[in-house]
Amino acid sequence: MSPFTGSAARTSHWEHLRVQLADGVVTVTLARPDKLNALTFGAYADLRDLLAELSRERAVRALVLAGEGRGFCSGGDVDEIIGATLAMDTAQLLDFNRMTGQVVRAIRECPFPVIAALHGVAAGAGAVLALAADFRVADPSARFAFLFTRVGLSGGDMGAAYLLPRVVGLGHATRLLMLGEPVRAPEAERIGLISELTEEGRADEAAASLARRLADGPALAYAQTKALLTAELDMPLAAAVELDASTQALLMNGEDYAEFHAAFTEKRQPKWRGR
């Protein structure tokens, strides 16, 4: 995303999210614990707009997405979203579904790593938000459920049919998206849906530790790696290796590459600047 901004000021308050930025790490918390952090129209829109704003700020080096209370996110609010969509016409429904997809695209396309810190339920849209993250750090209480067919909709919601087979393979993705059955942490780790399984109650701590490690590292190298992982999913090999070559040539002209050589020569740790 472009770092250039127009005349609009940075948003100072997010009604549907709790946002904290410290030393390059931004923590975004879904904060409706009484509703298991169920998403509303406003929460989707805030996530979309927040990610766009953060992507223009070079101060952000890593993002942790977490949920307050007993679980990560139970998906779309049954009353505030499902009930409301029954009264919408096709154009309004298309606008809504495009917006939810824009959130997933923003997670995949933002120039910094996104870490989902998971405990309890990650269901429906909550499961897809976690799926879109670069890392999923979960404790043993975590469980995923892609519930879309359970409400009479396609399991391929918000990019799930694109992302999930690429994470766990087509066979597991078919089962999860078709049947909507819960997948608990041990199985999720076995099939590759979880990046790191922590001790009980330690997911937030482990996610923060990983975010700190990423924020202290070569940010531009991480950003380009993330961009290539997304861009090359559907590329033929020839196009992928050419894109790799162009990217490496650009990074070899960067300050961090020269800093690594200097640090290696001087027998010290690199001082990464993300440039």
N, C-alpha and C positions, 0 to 999 in steps of 0.2 A: 504494500500500500504506500501511496505517496506521502512523504513527510510534509508536503506543502499544505498550508491552511489558508482558508479565506478569512473573512472578517468576523466570523462567529467566535465568541469567546469559549474557552474550555468550560465544560459543564462542572459546576462546583458541588452539585448535590444530585444523587441518584436515588429516586424514591423507592425503587424495588430491589436495590442491591446495597450491600455494605462494601465499600471500596477503601483499601488501605495501601499506601505506597511507602516503602521504606527501603532505601539503599538499592534501588533497581528492581526490587521484587514487589509486584502488586498482588494483593490477595483480594479476590472477589468472592464474597459470601452470599449465597442465596439465603435470605433471612425471613422465611415464613415458617418457623419451626412448628407452629400449631397446625399447619396444613402440610407438613412434611415437605416444605419448600416447593409446593405445587406452583407451576408457572402460570402467570397471567399474561394478557396481551401486553401490558406495560412492562413486565419482566423480560419478555422476549425483545421488545423494542429497546429497553435499556441495555441489554447485553449486546445487541447489534451495534448500537451507537457508542457504547463504552469501548468496545474492541476497536472500532474505527478511530476513536480519539486516541486511545493508547498506542495504536500502530503508528501514529504520527509523532510520538514523543520518544526521542532517543534515550530518555532516562529510564525507560522500561526495558529490563533485560530478561525477565521471566514472570509468568503469571501462574498463580495457584487459584483454582476454582474449587470452592468448598461449599458445604451445606451445614447450616446451623441445626442443632437439635439431634433428633433420633435417626436421621437419614440424610442422604445427599439430596435427592430430588425425586418426588413421586410422579413427575410428568406434568402434563397440562391439567389445570384445575378443572374438575368435572363440571362444576356449576358455572364458573366464570368463562370457560372457553367452550367446552363441549355443548353446554346448554345454549350459549350465545350463538354458536355456529349453526345451530338448527334453524335460526331465523335469518341467516345470511343468504344472499343470492350468489350465483356462481362467481361473479366478478369479485365480490367481497371475500369469498372463500379462497380464491386464487391469490388475492393480495395477502391474506393471512398465511397461507402455506408458503408463499414465496418469502415472507418475512422470517418464518422459522428456519427455512433453508439458508437465508442470509446469515443467520447466527452461526450455523455450522461452517459456512464458507469463511466467515470472519475468524473463527477459531483456527481453521486450517491455513488461512492466508496471512495471518498476522505474523510479523517478522521476529517473534520471540517464542520460546517454548512455552507450552501450556501444560500444566500438571493438574489433573483431577485428583482431589483428595477424597477418598470414598469410604463411607461407613454406612451401614444400613442399606436402605433401598435406593437403587438407581433404576427407575422404571420409566417406560415410555420415552418421552422427550428427554428425561433425565439420563436415561441410558445412552441416548444418542449424543448428548453433550459430552458425557464421559468418553464415548467412543471417538469423538472428534479430537479430543486432547492428544497431545504428543506422548504423554505418560499417564498411566492410571495407577495410582498408589492406593492400595486398599487394605483395610484390616479384615479379620475373619468374619465380621458381621456383614460385610458387603454382599449384595446380591443384585444381579442385573435381570431385568425383564423387559423385553421389547414387546409391548402389549398391544400394538396397533391392530392386529387381526382380532384381538379379543373385543374390540369395540366396533368391529365391522369395517375396518379400513385396511389398506395395503400395509404390509410390513415394511415396505420401502419408503419410509417417511423420513424427511429431513436428511436425505442422503444415506440412510442406513443400509440400503441394498447396494450402494457403491462402496461404503467404507468397511462394513463388517466382513464381507468375504476376503477383503485384502488384509484383515487383521487375523481372522481365525480360520480362513478357508471356506470354500463354497458349501461343503457338507454341513459344518457346524452352523454357518450363517443361515442356511435353509431351515434347519431345525429351529433355531432361535427366533427367526423372523416369522416363520409359518405358525409355529405352535404357541409362541409367546410365553413359554414356561420359564420360571425363574432359574437362574444359574448362580449358584452360591460360590463364594470366594475360592474354595479349593479347585473346583472344576474350571472356574474362570481363569485361574492361574495356569492350569494344565493346558488349556486350549489357546493360551496366549492373549486372553482378553485383559489380564492384569499384568502390568509391568513389574510391580513389586508388591508382595504380600507382607504386611507388617504384623507385629503383635497387636492384640486387642487394644483399641483406643489410641493407637500410635500413628494412624494414617496422616493426620494433619501435621504432626511433628516431622514425619519422614518426608512428606511433600515439601514442607518448608526447607528442610535440609537439602533436598535435591534442587529446589529453586535457588537456594543460596549458591550451591556449586555451579549451577548454570549461569547465574548472574555474574559470578566472579570469573567466568571463562571467556573465551573469544567469541563475543556476541555476533560479530558479522559472519564468522564461520558457521555458527549454529543457525543463523537466519538463512544462510544460503543452503545449508544441508536440509533444513525443513522445506524450503522452496523446491529443491530438487526432488525430495521424496514425494511431494505432492504432484509436481509437474510430470515426473517420469513414470507415474503409475500406468499411463496408457500410451507411452511412447514406444516406438520400435527401438531396438538396441542402437542402431546407427545414430538416430537423433539424440538418444540419451547420452552416448559417449561424447558427441559433439557439444552438447550442452554442458557436460561435465568439464570438458576441456576449456570452453569459454569462461566458465565460472572460476576454475582454478587459475587461469591466466589473470583474471581480474584480482583475485585474492592474493596472488603472488606479488602484485604491485601495492598491496596494502601494508599498513604500519604493523599489524599484528604478526605477519609473516616475518618481517625484518626483526621484530622484537623477539620472536622465538629464537632466531639465530644468534642474536646478541646475548640473550639470556643463557643459551646453551654454551656459548663460547666463554661467558663470564661465570659459568657454574652457579647460576641463581635461578629463581623462579621467574617466569615471564610476567610482565605487568601488562595485561591485556587492556586495550583501549577500545576495542570494537570498531576498529577502522583499518 
